[in-house]
Amino acid sequence: KNEVEQSPQNLTAQEGEFITINCSYSVGISALHWLQQHPGGGIVSLFMLSSGKKKHGRLIATINIQEKHSSLHITASHPRDSAVYICAVFNTDKLIFGTGTRLQVFP
Amino acid sequence: SAVISQKPSRDICQRGTSLTIQCQVDSQVTMMFWYRQQPGQSLTLIATANQGSEATYESGFVIDKFPISRPNLTFSTLTVSNMSPEDSSIYLCSVEGQGTTEAFFGQGTRLTVV
């Protein structure tokens, strides 16, 4: 079993839909990252969370430390949101990555 | 924050050759990290590079195959040596924010070995 599990692996949506991507982890963490990977491979950090909830534009990230679970929500999705979204946890000075969720948003 | 310039962004290489990937950071950082992402897989840490000392390699990665240089606090290179098609992956460098758990990534190098 992977230490960081994401679901779903693949997700398709129509423009405007509300999207949720889930991340569960089994190790102790000091922080959790949500990352966006573009088709060329480059990665952008969207959020770093250690508790509660953060919002940036149409993106919202939440974390429940007791349940070891985090969610990334995208409101009013747009085709430019199409990317791979990766959850990563910071554990003993090291990042452990989930396998990612491939999102495609169609117009 | 930190801005990382990684190059090349992609390359197609012949088996048996070597490729050196460069990462330049716009600020001084203690540790730099090199990752590999094989097709359809999550990122795997290859090694951690500290300035002035040898890199620390993760299990399954060796210095002869992935030599790393870290000549100063803003620059590092990773070489993929004696390449085979199994080395076809995305390679990424990363740094942490000073005194924080923030993470910043380069743009990635998409390597195809033919």
Backbone of each chain as ProteinMPNN parsed JSONL, in Angstrom:
{"seq_chain_A": "KNEVEQSPQNLTAQEGEFITINCSYSVGISALHWLQQHPGGGIVSLFMLSSGKKKHGRLIATINIQEKHSSLHITASHPRDSAVYICAVFNTDKLIFGTGTRLQVFP", "coords_chain_A": {"N_chain_A": [[0.858, -1.191, 0.0], [0.567, 2.198, -0.928], [2.066, 5.025, 0.669], [0.899, 7.443, 0.277], [-2.134, 8.04, -1.063], [-4.159, 8.741, -3.838], [-7.315, 9.783, -5.158], [-9.817, 10.423, -7.644], [-7.912, 8.426, -10.071], [-8.071, 9.262, -12.654], [-9.928, 11.868, -14.153], [-12.638, 13.327, -15.72], [-14.324, 16.238, -16.812], [-16.97, 18.566, -17.458], [-16.755, 21.898, -18.592], [-17.166, 24.298, -16.049], [-18.066, 22.631, -14.064], [-17.971, 21.471, -10.636], [-15.17, 20.26, -8.981], [-13.608, 17.62, -7.21], [-10.736, 16.35, -5.708], [-9.181, 13.753, -3.997], [-7.009, 12.93, -1.224], [-5.305, 10.613, 0.704], [-3.284, 9.692, 3.461], [-0.768, 7.763, 5.175], [1.223, 8.206, 6.959], [3.017, 10.084, 9.504], [2.93, 13.632, 9.26], [4.374, 16.847, 8.536], [3.548, 18.761, 6.864], [1.375, 19.228, 4.026], [1.303, 19.117, 0.533], [-0.299, 20.405, -2.35], [0.116, 19.947, -5.72], [0.534, 21.046, -9.102], [0.957, 19.596, -12.196], [2.16, 20.264, -15.36], [1.707, 19.424, -18.887], [4.32, 19.416, -20.015], [5.883, 18.617, -17.923], [6.77, 20.251, -15.882], [6.342, 21.45, -12.529], [4.089, 23.091, -10.388], [3.604, 24.575, -7.279], [0.604, 24.537, -5.57], [-0.725, 24.692, -3.099], [0.299, 24.717, 0.331], [-0.334, 22.975, 3.208], [-0.932, 22.698, 6.686], [-2.93, 22.54, 8.434], [-6.534, 22.904, 8.596], [-7.922, 24.996, 6.12], [-7.381, 26.338, 2.877], [-7.665, 28.931, 0.432], [-7.461, 29.868, -2.938], [-8.214, 31.862, -5.386], [-10.147, 30.054, -7.619], [-9.583, 27.698, -6.438], [-9.637, 25.465, -3.707], [-8.295, 24.094, -0.797], [-8.377, 21.561, 1.635], [-7.641, 20.093, 4.815], [-7.692, 17.335, 7.012], [-6.297, 16.528, 9.807], [-6.608, 14.589, 11.791], [-8.0, 12.564, 10.509], [-6.246, 12.046, 8.505], [-6.418, 13.025, 5.852], [-6.924, 14.847, 2.847], [-8.416, 17.258, 0.684], [-8.734, 18.593, -2.6], [-10.39, 21.129, -4.153], [-11.94, 22.354, -7.075], [-13.612, 25.044, -8.22], [-16.1, 26.013, -10.613], [-14.868, 24.846, -13.007], [-12.416, 24.942, -15.664], [-11.214, 24.566, -19.048], [-8.444, 25.199, -19.012], [-7.659, 24.274, -16.58], [-6.948, 21.708, -16.916], [-4.726, 19.213, -16.168], [-2.212, 17.362, -14.352], [-2.778, 16.615, -11.008], [-1.102, 16.569, -8.017], [-0.678, 15.146, -4.868], [1.376, 15.638, -2.079], [3.231, 14.695, 0.766], [5.001, 15.965, 3.576], [7.393, 14.328, 5.214], [9.505, 13.558, 7.761], [11.681, 15.263, 6.776], [11.447, 14.725, 4.095], [9.776, 14.575, 0.973], [6.882, 12.78, 0.124], [5.223, 11.421, -2.546], [1.968, 11.263, -4.044], [0.435, 9.344, -6.715], [-0.844, 10.951, -8.452], [-3.58, 12.746, -10.024], [-5.163, 12.744, -13.009], [-6.631, 15.289, -14.658], [-9.071, 16.257, -16.937], [-10.684, 18.835, -18.485], [-13.406, 19.6, -20.359], [-14.604, 21.8, -22.917]], "CA_chain_A": [[0.0, 0.0, 0.0], [1.335, 3.422, -0.967], [1.898, 5.881, 1.836], [0.019, 8.539, -0.144], [-3.082, 7.535, -2.059], [-5.039, 9.744, -4.402], [-8.451, 9.32, -5.954], [-9.624, 9.32, -8.58], [-6.679, 8.5, -10.866], [-8.42, 10.052, -13.839], [-11.172, 12.606, -13.949], [-13.048, 14.214, -16.812], [-15.401, 17.123, -16.387], [-17.402, 19.615, -18.369], [-16.452, 23.244, -18.111], [-18.133, 24.827, -15.094], [-18.349, 21.672, -13.0], [-17.214, 21.488, -9.385], [-14.295, 19.076, -8.995], [-12.942, 17.268, -5.957], [-9.693, 15.324, -5.748], [-8.926, 13.33, -2.615], [-5.682, 12.416, -0.876], [-5.194, 10.006, 2.033], [-1.901, 9.332, 3.75], [-0.693, 6.84, 6.315], [2.403, 8.534, 7.759], [2.979, 11.387, 10.162], [3.384, 14.663, 8.347], [4.458, 18.218, 9.045], [2.833, 19.597, 5.896], [0.882, 18.548, 2.816], [1.332, 19.988, -0.638], [-0.992, 20.113, -3.599], [0.955, 20.385, -6.823], [-0.047, 20.921, -10.434], [1.982, 19.254, -13.179], [1.742, 20.564, -16.714], [2.102, 18.365, -19.821], [5.766, 19.375, -20.234], [6.52, 18.008, -16.762], [7.018, 21.21, -14.81], [5.426, 21.373, -11.384], [3.805, 24.325, -9.666], [2.989, 24.345, -5.975], [-0.66, 25.254, -5.431], [-0.988, 24.938, -1.676], [0.936, 23.962, 1.39], [-1.28, 22.979, 4.327], [-0.672, 21.882, 7.874], [-4.219, 22.409, 9.115], [-7.61, 23.754, 8.136], [-8.388, 25.222, 4.765], [-6.833, 27.482, 2.177], [-8.368, 29.236, -0.813], [-6.753, 30.751, -3.85], [-9.03, 31.943, -6.591], [-11.161, 29.001, -7.714], [-9.066, 26.493, -5.801], [-9.768, 25.36, -2.26], [-7.691, 22.877, -0.261], [-8.688, 21.312, 3.043], [-6.939, 18.963, 5.407], [-8.15, 16.827, 8.301], [-5.116, 15.85, 10.332], [-7.013, 13.393, 12.557], [-8.382, 11.51, 9.561], [-5.159, 11.894, 7.527], [-7.087, 13.174, 4.568], [-6.988, 16.193, 2.296], [-9.139, 17.379, -0.573], [-8.539, 19.772, -3.444], [-11.61, 21.435, -4.88], [-11.881, 23.38, -8.123], [-14.95, 25.53, -8.541], [-16.241, 26.55, -11.968], [-13.69, 24.347, -13.73], [-12.145, 25.513, -16.985], [-10.241, 23.715, -19.777], [-7.054, 25.47, -18.629], [-7.356, 23.527, -15.348], [-6.525, 20.359, -17.293], [-3.354, 18.974, -15.715], [-2.134, 16.324, -13.328], [-2.729, 17.198, -9.666], [-0.341, 15.642, -7.174], [-0.633, 15.369, -3.421], [2.666, 15.224, -1.528], [3.315, 14.974, 2.197], [6.345, 16.191, 4.075], [7.596, 13.37, 6.291], [10.91, 13.468, 8.193], [12.551, 15.974, 5.836], [11.359, 14.176, 2.754], [8.449, 14.603, 0.361], [6.362, 11.524, -0.421], [4.255, 11.862, -3.54], [0.95, 10.399, -4.599], [0.633, 9.062, -8.134], [-1.448, 12.02, -9.245], [-4.914, 12.656, -10.632], [-5.165, 13.418, -14.311], [-7.905, 15.986, -14.868], [-9.354, 16.867, -18.243], [-11.914, 19.626, -18.485], [-13.821, 19.84, -21.75], [-15.481, 22.988, -23.07]], "C_chain_A": [[0.888, 1.231, 0.0], [1.058, 4.258, 0.268], [1.003, 7.069, 1.543], [-0.852, 8.021, -1.287], [-3.971, 8.671, -2.528], [-6.188, 9.084, -5.135], [-9.241, 10.523, -6.447], [-8.279, 9.441, -9.296], [-6.881, 9.371, -12.089], [-9.788, 10.679, -13.627], [-11.446, 13.458, -15.185], [-14.248, 15.013, -16.342], [-15.771, 18.063, -17.519], [-17.076, 20.962, -17.74], [-17.564, 23.728, -17.18], [-18.414, 23.897, -13.932], [-17.451, 21.908, -11.787], [-16.455, 20.17, -9.284], [-13.685, 18.864, -7.622], [-11.939, 16.155, -6.202], [-9.302, 15.024, -4.301], [-7.522, 12.755, -2.431], [-5.734, 11.858, 0.539], [-3.754, 9.566, 2.243], [-1.836, 8.524, 5.038], [0.488, 7.124, 7.235], [2.179, 9.849, 8.482], [3.543, 12.438, 9.235], [3.542, 15.987, 9.091], [3.754, 19.182, 8.096], [2.389, 18.737, 4.726], [0.854, 19.559, 1.689], [0.353, 19.483, -1.689], [-0.2, 20.767, -4.714], [0.193, 20.203, -8.127], [1.087, 20.659, -11.418], [1.435, 19.46, -14.574], [2.25, 19.485, -17.669], [3.608, 18.294, -20.069], [6.533, 18.776, -19.068], [6.765, 18.96, -15.614], [5.943, 21.176, -13.749], [5.328, 22.731, -10.722], [3.157, 23.962, -8.342], [1.738, 25.196, -5.864], [-0.903, 25.659, -3.978], [-0.003, 24.155, -0.827], [0.05, 24.113, 2.625], [-0.702, 22.223, 5.5], [-1.933, 21.728, 8.709], [-5.251, 23.236, 8.372], [-7.82, 23.794, 6.642], [-7.674, 26.425, 4.182], [-7.576, 27.672, 0.869], [-7.511, 30.179, -1.63], [-7.522, 30.764, -5.161], [-10.12, 30.893, -6.583], [-10.742, 27.707, -7.023], [-9.214, 26.578, -4.289], [-9.124, 24.049, -1.829], [-8.03, 22.771, 1.218], [-7.867, 20.136, 3.523], [-7.547, 18.625, 6.757], [-7.035, 15.975, 8.869], [-5.498, 14.555, 11.057], [-7.334, 12.239, 11.623], [-7.313, 11.268, 8.51], [-5.719, 11.958, 6.106], [-7.095, 14.641, 4.146], [-7.781, 16.151, 1.0], [-8.741, 18.666, -1.275], [-9.816, 19.955, -4.244], [-11.323, 22.517, -5.915], [-13.31, 23.782, -8.43], [-14.947, 26.108, -9.952], [-15.064, 26.155, -12.846], [-13.653, 24.884, -15.156], [-11.162, 24.606, -17.7], [-8.792, 23.99, -19.394], [-6.679, 24.816, -17.298], [-6.874, 22.106, -15.657], [-5.035, 20.182, -17.007], [-3.383, 17.732, -14.838], [-1.965, 17.008, -11.981], [-2.129, 16.157, -8.723], [-0.4, 16.09, -5.727], [0.723, 14.869, -2.92], [2.718, 15.594, -0.055], [4.766, 15.092, 2.609], [6.531, 15.336, 5.322], [9.084, 13.232, 6.574], [11.857, 14.006, 7.126], [12.484, 15.456, 4.413], [9.921, 14.292, 2.25], [8.1, 13.22, -0.162], [5.185, 11.897, -1.296], [3.193, 10.803, -3.798], [1.204, 10.227, -6.092], [-0.07, 10.066, -9.031], [-2.837, 11.701, -9.74], [-4.887, 13.446, -11.918], [-6.547, 13.983, -14.562], [-7.969, 16.537, -16.282], [-10.696, 17.566, -18.155], [-12.231, 19.996, -19.929], [-14.757, 21.039, -21.819], [-16.923, 22.573, -23.36]], "O_chain_A": [[1.827, 1.336, 0.788], [-0.032, 4.212, 0.84], [0.412, 7.644, 2.458], [-0.351, 7.619, -2.337], [-4.472, 9.46, -1.728], [-6.061, 7.979, -5.663], [-9.33, 11.535, -5.751], [-7.584, 10.446, -9.145], [-5.992, 10.114, -12.504], [-10.677, 10.095, -13.007], [-10.585, 14.214, -15.635], [-15.079, 14.526, -15.574], [-14.974, 18.317, -18.422], [-17.119, 21.131, -16.521], [-18.748, 23.586, -17.483], [-18.949, 24.331, -12.911], [-16.353, 22.455, -11.887], [-17.026, 19.097, -9.478], [-13.291, 19.82, -6.953], [-12.257, 15.142, -6.826], [-9.118, 15.933, -3.492], [-6.936, 12.179, -3.348], [-6.158, 12.547, 1.467], [-3.088, 9.121, 1.308], [-2.732, 8.594, 5.88], [0.734, 6.377, 8.182], [1.288, 10.626, 8.137], [4.507, 12.19, 8.51], [2.927, 16.211, 10.133], [3.403, 20.296, 8.487], [2.945, 17.67, 4.467], [0.438, 20.704, 1.866], [0.202, 18.277, -1.887], [0.113, 21.957, -4.673], [-0.669, 19.333, -8.249], [2.061, 21.41, -11.467], [0.393, 18.914, -14.937], [3.133, 18.709, -17.303], [4.13, 17.206, -20.313], [7.714, 18.457, -19.206], [6.95, 18.52, -14.479], [4.777, 20.905, -14.034], [6.324, 23.426, -10.519], [2.254, 23.127, -8.299], [1.785, 26.414, -6.037], [-1.238, 26.804, -3.677], [0.465, 23.082, -1.209], [-0.276, 25.226, 3.037], [-0.043, 21.2, 5.313], [-1.994, 20.875, 9.595], [-4.909, 24.147, 7.618], [-7.889, 22.758, 5.981], [-7.395, 27.401, 4.878], [-8.057, 26.711, 0.268], [-6.924, 31.134, -1.122], [-7.485, 29.809, -5.937], [-10.928, 30.837, -5.656], [-11.488, 26.728, -7.034], [-8.953, 27.613, -3.676], [-9.378, 23.006, -2.43], [-7.979, 23.755, 1.956], [-7.45, 19.288, 2.734], [-7.874, 19.512, 7.546], [-6.848, 14.83, 8.457], [-4.798, 13.548, 10.951], [-6.993, 11.089, 11.895], [-7.461, 10.36, 7.692], [-5.511, 11.062, 5.288], [-7.25, 15.546, 4.967], [-7.81, 15.133, 0.307], [-8.453, 19.683, -0.643], [-10.266, 19.038, -4.93], [-10.57, 23.459, -5.667], [-14.121, 22.957, -8.85], [-13.934, 26.623, -10.427], [-14.35, 27.011, -13.367], [-14.671, 25.223, -15.758], [-10.356, 23.939, -17.051], [-7.974, 23.072, -19.45], [-5.505, 24.804, -16.928], [-6.441, 21.386, -14.757], [-4.197, 20.91, -17.538], [-4.434, 17.133, -14.612], [-1.11, 17.879, -11.826], [-2.594, 15.02, -8.647], [-0.198, 17.263, -5.411], [1.163, 13.785, -3.305], [2.296, 16.685, 0.329], [5.644, 14.416, 2.071], [5.909, 15.583, 6.355], [9.843, 12.825, 5.695], [12.727, 13.287, 6.635], [13.379, 15.725, 3.611], [8.97, 14.126, 3.014], [8.917, 12.566, -0.81], [4.266, 12.593, -0.864], [3.473, 9.605, -3.776], [2.078, 10.88, -6.663], [0.096, 10.029, -10.251], [-3.221, 10.538, -9.861], [-4.626, 14.649, -11.928], [-7.522, 13.239, -14.667], [-7.042, 17.194, -16.756], [-11.709, 16.965, -17.797], [-11.428, 20.62, -20.621], [-15.578, 21.27, -20.932], [-17.793, 23.43, -23.518]]}, "seq_chain_B": "SAVISQKPSRDICQRGTSLTIQCQVDSQVTMMFWYRQQPGQSLTLIATANQGSEATYESGFVIDKFPISRPNLTFSTLTVSNMSPEDSSIYLCSVEGQGTTEAFFGQGTRLTVV", "coords_chain_B": {"N_chain_B": [[10.044, 32.91, -1.605], [11.255, 30.728, -4.244], [12.763, 30.684, -7.414], [13.294, 28.414, -9.956], [15.407, 27.545, -12.549], [15.483, 25.179, -14.944], [17.267, 23.111, -17.145], [18.134, 20.95, -19.948], [14.771, 21.383, -21.288], [13.693, 19.257, -22.579], [14.898, 16.268, -24.148], [16.151, 14.05, -26.615], [17.903, 11.152, -26.619], [20.638, 9.002, -27.567], [21.018, 5.561, -26.764], [23.456, 4.56, -24.359], [24.805, 6.937, -24.229], [25.382, 10.021, -22.336], [23.62, 12.428, -20.36], [23.53, 15.695, -19.107], [21.787, 17.494, -16.721], [20.765, 20.689, -15.742], [20.254, 22.824, -12.917], [19.356, 25.965, -11.838], [19.049, 28.198, -9.207], [17.335, 31.061, -7.954], [18.068, 32.025, -5.518], [20.023, 31.492, -2.537], [20.245, 28.206, -1.375], [20.13, 25.524, 0.947], [19.753, 22.714, 0.586], [19.314, 20.74, -2.321], [17.136, 18.84, -4.333], [16.825, 15.949, -6.322], [14.609, 14.403, -8.539], [13.004, 11.578, -10.081], [10.565, 10.799, -12.472], [8.988, 8.242, -13.671], [7.164, 7.049, -16.552], [3.731, 7.337, -15.948], [4.05, 7.034, -13.239], [4.615, 7.994, -9.755], [6.572, 10.713, -8.373], [9.939, 9.978, -7.634], [12.477, 10.154, -5.265], [15.785, 10.736, -6.147], [18.267, 11.668, -5.149], [19.753, 13.742, -2.598], [21.271, 16.86, -2.631], [23.853, 18.518, -1.152], [25.68, 21.511, -0.71], [29.161, 21.402, -1.039], [29.533, 18.836, -0.131], [29.313, 15.269, -0.68], [26.589, 13.99, -2.601], [23.616, 12.559, -1.215], [22.321, 9.463, -1.785], [19.292, 7.783, -2.615], [17.845, 4.552, -1.895], [18.439, 2.219, -4.431], [19.47, 3.932, -6.285], [22.549, 5.001, -7.649], [25.783, 6.544, -7.436], [27.489, 6.264, -9.654], [25.782, 5.965, -11.792], [24.117, 8.164, -11.641], [25.634, 10.739, -11.314], [26.114, 13.674, -9.363], [26.598, 17.143, -9.141], [27.358, 19.894, -6.981], [28.285, 22.75, -6.914], [27.959, 25.262, -5.741], [25.742, 27.339, -3.719], [23.579, 27.882, -5.303], [23.286, 26.315, -7.522], [23.111, 23.211, -9.324], [23.906, 20.065, -10.849], [22.656, 17.168, -12.501], [23.671, 14.15, -13.817], [22.722, 11.75, -16.15], [23.905, 8.719, -16.764], [25.376, 6.573, -19.273], [23.014, 5.817, -20.766], [19.906, 4.035, -21.028], [16.899, 2.791, -22.615], [15.175, 2.457, -20.44], [15.699, 4.574, -18.815], [14.208, 6.626, -19.699], [12.302, 9.237, -18.74], [10.769, 11.808, -16.706], [12.772, 14.23, -15.276], [13.292, 16.031, -12.341], [14.264, 18.912, -10.514], [14.357, 20.235, -7.204], [13.787, 22.518, -4.519], [13.722, 23.474, -1.058], [11.925, 25.945, 0.819], [13.725, 28.277, 2.78], [14.011, 27.355, 6.091], [11.406, 26.506, 6.101], [8.656, 24.32, 5.149], [7.989, 24.615, 2.561], [7.937, 23.871, -0.939], [9.672, 24.034, -3.998], [9.794, 23.722, -7.504], [11.641, 22.781, -10.428], [11.181, 23.176, -14.007], [11.222, 20.742, -15.13], [12.733, 18.027, -16.941], [12.195, 16.34, -19.772], [13.118, 13.297, -20.729], [13.96, 11.194, -23.366], [15.099, 8.1, -24.326], [16.549, 6.482, -26.978]], "CA_chain_B": [[9.887, 31.912, -2.653], [12.438, 30.463, -5.045], [12.51, 30.401, -8.819], [14.287, 27.462, -10.43], [15.521, 27.391, -13.99], [16.01, 23.848, -15.224], [17.429, 22.854, -18.566], [17.158, 21.266, -20.984], [13.385, 21.031, -20.969], [13.499, 17.921, -23.134], [15.968, 15.796, -25.027], [16.098, 12.68, -27.118], [19.3, 10.735, -26.584], [20.965, 7.648, -27.979], [21.452, 4.695, -25.662], [24.892, 4.517, -24.14], [25.344, 8.285, -24.027], [25.067, 10.643, -21.044], [22.984, 13.748, -20.423], [23.626, 16.476, -17.878], [20.665, 18.396, -16.483], [21.2, 21.779, -14.873], [19.254, 23.606, -12.194], [19.836, 27.229, -11.281], [18.054, 28.781, -8.296], [17.556, 32.512, -7.857], [18.469, 32.365, -4.158], [20.888, 30.456, -1.959], [19.497, 27.162, -0.678], [21.011, 24.529, 1.537], [19.617, 21.398, -0.04], [18.581, 20.595, -3.58], [16.651, 17.473, -4.48], [16.611, 15.478, -7.691], [13.571, 13.387, -8.609], [12.683, 10.948, -11.354], [9.171, 10.408, -12.619], [8.82, 7.34, -14.784], [5.825, 7.183, -17.142], [2.604, 6.844, -15.166], [4.434, 6.793, -11.848], [4.816, 9.178, -8.937], [7.962, 11.158, -8.296], [10.812, 9.217, -6.742], [13.693, 10.896, -4.945], [17.041, 10.107, -6.535], [19.332, 12.049, -4.218], [19.76, 15.076, -2.006], [22.576, 17.452, -2.898], [24.273, 19.615, -0.296], [26.883, 22.175, -1.205], [30.397, 21.091, -0.355], [29.637, 17.437, 0.285], [28.76, 14.332, -1.669], [25.143, 13.825, -2.555], [23.083, 11.386, -0.521], [21.476, 8.75, -2.743], [18.248, 6.894, -2.105], [17.984, 3.149, -2.247], [18.158, 1.945, -5.833], [20.183, 4.906, -7.12], [23.973, 5.0, -7.33], [26.523, 7.707, -7.932], [28.064, 6.01, -10.97], [24.724, 6.11, -12.78], [23.533, 9.504, -11.517], [26.534, 11.662, -10.611], [25.544, 14.979, -9.064], [27.514, 18.181, -8.669], [26.719, 21.006, -6.261], [29.468, 23.594, -6.709], [27.651, 26.416, -4.896], [24.42, 27.27, -3.089], [22.493, 28.218, -6.234], [23.407, 25.55, -8.759], [23.396, 21.785, -9.232], [23.68, 19.277, -12.059], [22.452, 15.717, -12.43], [24.011, 13.471, -15.061], [22.211, 10.397, -16.355], [25.04, 8.131, -17.47], [25.212, 5.303, -19.982], [21.556, 5.728, -20.77], [19.146, 2.972, -21.688], [15.491, 3.218, -22.74], [14.528, 2.467, -19.116], [15.953, 5.879, -18.184], [13.251, 7.596, -20.238], [11.52, 9.726, -17.594], [10.907, 13.234, -16.415], [13.673, 14.49, -14.155], [12.953, 17.324, -11.747], [14.994, 19.366, -9.338], [13.477, 20.883, -6.249], [14.406, 23.076, -3.32], [12.794, 23.841, 0.007], [12.063, 27.294, 1.337], [14.61, 28.318, 3.939], [13.322, 27.305, 7.366], [9.985, 26.153, 5.936], [8.42, 23.071, 4.405], [7.56, 24.916, 1.195], [8.718, 23.182, -1.961], [9.666, 24.688, -5.299], [10.25, 22.75, -8.49], [12.008, 23.208, -11.768], [10.201, 22.928, -15.062], [11.297, 19.348, -15.538], [13.429, 17.618, -18.164], [11.591, 15.119, -20.326], [14.189, 12.56, -21.416], [13.613, 9.984, -24.13], [16.3, 7.387, -24.755], [16.18, 5.616, -28.115]], "C_chain_B": [[11.2, 31.74, -3.399], [12.01, 30.157, -6.476], [13.651, 29.533, -9.329], [14.244, 27.41, -11.943], [16.195, 26.063, -14.263], [16.143, 23.685, -16.732], [18.34, 21.659, -18.813], [15.747, 20.887, -20.563], [13.043, 19.644, -21.514], [14.698, 17.551, -23.985], [15.67, 14.368, -25.44], [17.541, 12.24, -27.289], [19.453, 9.304, -27.051], [21.38, 6.825, -26.767], [22.971, 4.66, -25.58], [25.532, 5.878, -23.924], [24.929, 8.816, -22.65], [24.444, 12.003, -21.284], [23.142, 14.432, -19.075], [22.505, 17.5, -17.824], [21.11, 19.439, -15.463], [20.016, 22.424, -14.16], [19.911, 24.814, -11.544], [18.717, 27.84, -10.44], [18.37, 30.257, -8.119], [17.899, 32.961, -6.435], [19.315, 31.224, -3.593], [20.036, 29.472, -1.149], [20.464, 26.11, -0.174], [20.959, 23.208, 0.775], [18.875, 21.522, -1.368], [18.273, 19.114, -3.762], [16.467, 17.159, -5.963], [15.637, 14.313, -7.66], [13.502, 12.798, -10.013], [11.198, 10.586, -11.343], [9.057, 9.55, -13.871], [7.377, 7.415, -15.284], [4.738, 6.549, -16.282], [2.883, 6.632, -13.696], [4.516, 8.114, -11.072], [6.302, 9.555, -8.93], [8.727, 10.323, -7.27], [12.088, 10.013, -6.513], [14.921, 10.098, -5.36], [18.1, 10.383, -5.471], [19.094, 13.46, -3.71], [21.171, 15.632, -2.139], [22.808, 18.634, -1.969], [25.543, 20.226, -0.861], [28.086, 21.769, -0.378], [30.528, 19.672, 0.149], [29.042, 16.543, -0.799], [27.251, 14.218, -1.501], [24.774, 12.549, -1.807], [22.062, 10.713, -1.42], [20.464, 7.861, -2.028], [18.511, 5.463, -2.578], [17.587, 2.938, -3.712], [18.836, 2.905, -6.795], [21.634, 4.971, -6.673], [24.674, 6.145, -8.038], [27.085, 7.479, -9.326], [27.045, 6.234, -12.076], [24.182, 7.541, -12.805], [24.477, 10.444, -10.757], [25.922, 13.05, -10.505], [26.669, 15.921, -8.656], [26.713, 19.267, -7.984], [27.836, 21.997, -5.925], [29.212, 24.816, -5.827], [26.2, 26.32, -4.433], [23.276, 27.6, -4.039], [22.444, 27.314, -7.456], [23.683, 24.08, -8.477], [23.186, 21.155, -10.606], [23.474, 17.822, -11.696], [22.82, 15.149, -13.797], [23.371, 12.092, -15.06], [23.21, 9.716, -17.282], [24.661, 6.837, -18.17], [23.733, 4.947, -20.111], [21.022, 4.521, -21.521], [17.697, 3.446, -21.793], [14.756, 3.269, -21.399], [14.747, 3.779, -18.364], [15.008, 6.962, -18.719], [12.272, 7.982, -19.139], [11.507, 11.244, -17.641], [11.803, 13.358, -15.193], [13.404, 15.905, -13.655], [13.907, 17.651, -10.611], [14.035, 20.178, -8.467], [14.306, 21.457, -5.109], [13.316, 23.351, -2.296], [13.007, 25.3, 0.368], [12.915, 27.266, 2.594], [13.791, 28.35, 5.232], [11.848, 26.957, 7.274], [9.886, 24.793, 5.271], [7.845, 23.371, 3.033], [8.474, 24.191, 0.214], [8.557, 23.905, -3.287], [10.335, 23.75, -6.291], [10.701, 23.446, -9.765], [10.951, 22.79, -12.772], [10.228, 21.494, -15.566], [12.08, 19.171, -16.831], [12.825, 16.307, -18.617], [12.624, 14.431, -21.195], [13.618, 11.322, -22.095], [14.901, 9.369, -24.627], [15.887, 6.382, -25.835], [17.331, 4.683, -28.485]], "O_chain_B": [[12.14, 32.512, -3.209], [11.022, 29.46, -6.71], [14.824, 29.866, -9.159], [13.181, 27.251, -12.544], [17.339, 25.842, -13.864], [15.256, 24.066, -17.495], [19.219, 21.37, -18.001], [15.556, 20.155, -19.593], [12.194, 18.946, -20.959], [15.419, 18.417, -24.479], [15.033, 13.599, -24.72], [18.312, 12.872, -28.012], [18.53, 8.496, -26.948], [22.02, 7.34, -25.85], [23.67, 4.722, -26.59], [26.677, 5.964, -23.482], [24.219, 8.145, -21.901], [24.714, 12.651, -22.295], [22.915, 13.824, -18.029], [22.303, 18.271, -18.762], [21.745, 19.117, -14.458], [18.927, 22.554, -14.72], [20.887, 24.694, -10.804], [17.585, 27.982, -10.902], [19.534, 30.656, -8.132], [18.009, 34.16, -6.178], [19.309, 30.116, -4.131], [19.206, 29.88, -0.336], [21.491, 25.841, -0.797], [21.987, 22.663, 0.373], [17.936, 22.307, -1.507], [19.066, 18.251, -3.386], [16.013, 17.995, -6.743], [15.791, 13.369, -6.884], [13.887, 13.433, -10.995], [10.658, 10.128, -10.336], [9.034, 10.063, -14.99], [6.475, 7.796, -14.538], [4.817, 5.372, -15.933], [2.036, 6.103, -12.976], [4.489, 9.198, -11.654], [7.157, 8.813, -9.414], [8.222, 10.01, -6.192], [12.706, 10.491, -7.464], [15.082, 8.939, -4.98], [18.742, 9.466, -4.959], [18.353, 14.249, -4.296], [22.147, 14.961, -1.803], [22.068, 19.617, -1.991], [26.382, 19.524, -1.426], [28.033, 21.79, 0.852], [31.522, 19.331, 0.79], [28.359, 17.011, -1.71], [26.719, 14.336, -0.397], [25.54, 11.586, -1.778], [21.052, 11.317, -1.779], [20.747, 7.273, -0.984], [19.276, 5.212, -3.509], [16.545, 3.412, -4.166], [18.778, 2.702, -8.008], [21.925, 4.995, -5.477], [24.232, 6.64, -9.075], [27.152, 8.423, -10.114], [27.405, 6.65, -13.177], [23.832, 8.062, -13.864], [24.14, 10.896, -9.663], [25.29, 13.537, -11.442], [27.577, 15.54, -7.918], [25.565, 19.538, -8.334], [28.278, 22.069, -4.779], [30.145, 25.351, -5.229], [25.513, 25.339, -4.719], [22.116, 27.599, -3.626], [21.624, 27.537, -8.347], [24.389, 23.737, -7.528], [22.397, 21.641, -11.415], [24.034, 17.313, -10.725], [22.328, 15.623, -14.82], [23.469, 11.355, -14.079], [23.343, 10.093, -18.447], [23.767, 6.107, -17.74], [23.278, 3.911, -19.626], [21.602, 4.057, -22.503], [17.312, 4.406, -21.126], [13.813, 4.044, -21.243], [14.054, 4.059, -17.386], [15.021, 8.092, -18.231], [11.503, 7.146, -18.664], [12.14, 11.871, -18.49], [11.606, 12.665, -14.195], [13.301, 16.849, -14.438], [14.307, 16.774, -9.845], [13.041, 20.726, -8.944], [15.378, 20.951, -4.78], [12.136, 23.448, -2.634], [14.111, 25.83, 0.246], [12.83, 26.326, 3.384], [12.983, 29.254, 5.442], [11.114, 27.095, 8.253], [10.889, 24.194, 4.883], [7.272, 22.485, 2.398], [9.64, 23.933, 0.51], [7.462, 24.331, -3.654], [11.311, 23.073, -5.969], [10.225, 24.523, -10.126], [9.963, 22.14, -12.432], [9.36, 21.081, -16.335], [12.088, 20.046, -17.696], [12.929, 15.29, -17.931], [12.968, 14.92, -22.271], [12.902, 10.524, -21.491], [15.706, 10.037, -25.276], [15.001, 5.551, -25.632], [17.205, 3.885, -29.415]]}, "name": "protein", "num_of_chains": 2, "seq": "KNEVEQSPQNLTAQEGEFITINCSYSVGISALHWLQQHPGGGIVSLFMLSSGKKKHGRLIATINIQEKHSSLHITASHPRDSAVYICAVFNTDKLIFGTGTRLQVFPSAVISQKPSRDICQRGTSLTIQCQVDSQVTMMFWYRQQPGQSLTLIATANQGSEATYESGFVIDKFPISRPNLTFSTLTVSNMSPEDSSIYLCSVEGQGTTEAFFGQGTRLTVV"}
